[in-house]
Amino acid sequence: QVQLVESGGGLVQPGGSLRLSCVASESIRNIFSMGWYRQAPGKEREEVATITNADRSDYAEFVKGRFTISRDETKAAIYLQMNRLTPDDTAVYYCNADQYGLGPRFGTWGQGTQVIVSS
């Protein structure tokens, strides 16, 4: 089973940017979809952005125009470029690998990386 390691989280001021990385333990070429999800304190985990192995990406409405998801098969990694961050973006961000297109619940999760947006 693929293992995922996220990095790039941290403390940033409102309006700032961060770039999250998720590196897989094996090739992502045949993983149907990978994505970023987040969970804020007291809230359920929610989808942020996903990208398929055909490079089709989808975004949650609340990040459209601010976040960009990308993948690099040569590095077995996906990324999340986050711009114009607001305090509402504060959460633990998780990477998911949905290997067969069955949905993230049946996929593999990373350990998460904390993002805090605060002045």
Salt bridges, closest charged atoms under 4 A:
GLU46 OE2 - ARG38 NE 2.82
ASP58 OD2 - ARG56 NH2 3.57
GLU61 OE1 - LYS64 NZ 3.31
GLU73 OE1 - ARG29 NH1 3.53
GLU73 OE2 - ARG71 NH2 2.86
ASP89 OD1 - ARG38 NH1 2.86
ASP89 OD2 - ARG66 NH1 2.72
